[in-house]
Amino acid sequence: MSLEEYAHLWTAPPGKYVLEKSIVEGEEFLLICCPDEGAVVLIDDDDVNNQVTQRMIAAGVPVING
């Protein structure tokens, strides 16, 4: 998938998505969550995932502690 196919993650109305900060085995990562649906978005490509989360942060998507 191209990066623009994930644009809804950073252009959605406020509160639709959040980034949950998690630490697993000492490694920190951001999990893309949709609290209203109780769902997470998994992106298999690490580079694309990093670009998406950076765009989400730049767009003001909240980062919460997990």
Residue, then its C-alpha position, 0 to 999 in steps of 0.5 A: m500500500s502507498l502512504e496516501e492509502y493511510a491518509h484517513l489515519w491523520t485526516a480523521p476527525p479529532g479523537k477517531y484515532v490515537l497513538e498508544k505508546s507501548i514498551v515491549e522487551g525494552e523497545e518503545f513503539l506506537l500502536i495506532c488505535c481506534p478507541d470507538e471501535g476497540a480496534v488497532v491498525l496494523i501496518d506490516d511494513d515498518d517504514v510505512n508504519n513509521q511514516v504514518t505515525q509521524r504524519m499522525i503526530a504532525a497532524g496532532v493525533p494524541v499520543i497516550n501511554g499504554 
